[in-house]
Amino acid sequence: MTWLDGMTWRAIFDFFAAACLLMGLFFMFVGALGVVRLPDAYNRIHAASICVTLGLSAMLVAACFHLGAAPIIMKSIITIVFIFVATPIGSHMLAKAAHDTNLPQWENTLSDELAQDKERFCWVEPQPHEDAEAAEPVANESKTANGQFAA
């Protein structure tokens, strides 16, 4: 006699749903704790993206186990695929924007590979199109004595 003898399929699915919910809650809690406790924006972005990707995915899998309806399972799968595609892209864009605006990194950061690549490949910041009117001067322009910009 095993521990599964008295269990129905509904009880087994509910057990897996509860386990997935606890796993999702764990990832969400650790991610929220990371957003509060980590030292700089780059680490916080990483913690937030991990907690959303893994925590929400585990909670959607729990909903699939508990509800078991085909439309809910399909919507959950589509949502999980979207989360796994969109969250890393969004967090990468946030981190790149933070780096481009020279947001300071934690002093114990081991390396800044993006800055090294920019130096290595002589990265040039994009200049506005010549037909577009720039609201602010470009970094290599300077004002003359009469307040006009000289190239």
N, C-alpha and C positions, 0 to 999 in steps of 0.2 A: 504494500500500500504506500503510495506516494502522497505528497502534499497537494498534488493536482487532482486527485480523485474526486474530491467534492466540489471542484470549481467548474463553473460554466464558462462558455466563451465570453459572455458579457463581463464576467468578473475578471477574466484574464485581460480583456481589452481595457477595462477600467483601471486595472493595476498598471498597465503600460502607460495609460493616459496620465495617471498620477505621477509615475516616475518621470515622464517627459515634462510635466508641469514643474516638478521639483527641479529638474535639470535646467529648464528655462528660467525659473526663478533664481537659481544659483548664478547663472551667467548674467542675468539682469542686475542682480545685487552686486556682484563683483565688478561689473562695468560701471555702475553708478558710484561705487566706492572708488574706483580708479579715476573717474572724472573729478571727484572731490579731492582725492589725495595725491594724485600724480603731480610732478613739479612744473611741467610746462605744457603749452598748448598741443604740441606734437604728440606727446604721450597721452594726453587727454582725448585727442581725436582718435588715437588707436584704441583706447579703452572703450570709447563710445561705439565705434564701428564693430568691434568684436562682440560687445554685449547685444547690439541690435541684431547682428547676423545670427549668432548662435542662440541667443535667448528667445527671440521671436520665432525662429525656425522650430525650436523645440516646443514652444507653446502651440504652434500651428499643427505640429505632428500630434500633440496631445489632443487637440480638437478633432483631428482625423480619427484617432483611436476611439475617442469617447462618442462622437456623433455617428461616424461610419457611413454617412450618406455620400453617394457618388458625387453630387455637385459640390459638396463641401470639400471632399478630398481633392477634386480637380482644382477648385479655387485656391486651396491651400498650397498645392504643388506649384501652381502658377505664381502665387505670391512668394513662395520660398525661392523659386528661380529668380524672380525679380529682385528680391532682397540680396541674393548672392551676387547679382550683377551690379545693382545700383549702389549698394552701400560702400563697397571698396572704391568705386569710381568717385562717389561723393566725398569720401574721406580723403582720397588722394588729391582731389581738387582743393579741398579746404587746406590741407597741409601745404600744397604748392603755393596757394595764395598767401598763406602765412609766411612761407619762406621768401616769396617775392617781395613782400612788404618788410622784410628784415625783422620779423618777430624773433626776439632772442630765444636761443635754445638754453636748456639746462646746462649749467657749467660742467657737469660730469658726463655730457654727451661724448661718446667715443669718437664719432666721425660725422662729417657733413658731406655725404657723397654727392649731393646735388651741387653744392658749391665747388667741390673738386672737379666735377664734370664741366661746370660752367667755365672754370679756369682752364681746364685741359683742352676744351674744344673752342675756346675763345668766343663764348656765348655773347651775342650782341642783343640788347633789348630791342624789341620791335619798334620802329619809328612810325608815327602816324602817316597816313597817305598824304601826298602833297596837296590833293584837292580838299582834304578835310581840314577844318579850322581847329587848331589845338587850343583848348581852354587854358592849359598850363604850358610853360616852356619845357622843352625836352632837356634832359640832363646836360647835354653838351652845349646848350645855348646860354648866352649871358646877356644881361642888360647893358646898354651903353649909357653914357651920361645923360642923354635926353629921355631915357625911359623906354627906348625902343629895343627890341631884341636883335642881337647880331648873331649871325650863324657862325 
